[in-house]
Amino acid sequence: MESGPGEGGVALAIPPLRPSEKFHLFVSYSSVDATWTHGLISRLEADLAGLKVCLHERDFTPGRNVLENMAECIQQSQKVLLVLSQDFVQSRWCLLEADLSLFGSCLERKPVIPVLLRPCQVPLHLSHLTYLEAADSHFYRKVVQLLLMPNHCLARSLPAWRPAASLYSGKSLLTLNCVNRDSLPSWKVGTFSTLGVPDPLKEVLEDPEVYKRAVGILNGVRSPRSCLRYLGCRVTLAVFLFLVALALLSLPLIMGLLENTPAQRFFLIAANIFFCPLFFVLGVNTLCWFRRFSKKMMQELVLRVGEANLLLAPHSLLMGCDTMNKLHFVYVLLGDCRRVFLEAAEGEALFREALLRFSCSYACCVAHAYFPACDEAHRARGHLELGLCFCQFVSLQLQTRQGREVNPV
């Protein structure tokens, strides 16, 4: 890779396009990295006469599905260049990963050139490739050399695309919204469909009865029937209670304390001291009812999700919820973590208790790729390649805030 584009002083020409090809290079990048990418492409097109580069904003067919456009343009390109950054992994790569059965067949015949623009978690499906670092002083020369090299020669310089397994421990499979999300009031718990197993889950959960029973546990959570669930009722009642408190505050003046006997004055003052703060506190609690209700409902949902995970865990599937109308499903291999629990007395019971209490929060952490801060002991390599494994997470929770769960978002 240290030699120039033209070895032995002979300038290499751009490989000619085949009849089925329209572009020498397909470039995929995040919109956040557009300025850097456009600068690179402009320089390449200026230095390499005849180079045809496919950019999505310039060459995609208007009105077509993004995935269809990407698949067609990859098929019509000699090589594929991926500008890797955390923004790319979180946005652009998810489109490719959405249908690996389609893009796997496209990319397995095309040399893939990953360019690491900024440090990020390189997708597992690209981890076998040797990427170019944009910070390398010889980066541009290396890119030019790879573009000038014919595909059959490039295959010896860059490892060919090998479709990786579509599943890996810690993979987020599905975010499921409730069926009545658009018309769902803020105080109502969502209802989730149990008609069939969603397609992204069928690879790990084939039995629809298990899915139906697991989701049915959540659908069993009942929404409140109190009139306070309506904002108008809460505001009206709170205003009434505040007015009563103010009226009680001015009651001694209205009734004229000086004209009353000492016993009557004592009764009025004592009643004022007791009832005025009471009605004021009731008014505040009325306005804060929804916040207390939401916290209580989320606690109940977390417990119900834990019950559902007792059914899903044998299938290496965990469910999590961080709102009342959305579920996250993640694929996590729990066998090694379960064996850690089994080393203790009553280990099976401890593992079930851990699933009940902590599996919901853990699934949300995996789905969002965000884990609570931990010390050196918990940073040690566990049973999950990226992030804390389940037994590490449980251990951390038991040491933090007396076992109270950490909100992952």
Summary of the structure (lengths in Angstrom):
residues: 409
radius of gyration: 30.8
end to end distance: 43.7
largest distance: 115.8
contacts: 1161
relative contact order: 0.08
helix: 53%
strand: 11%
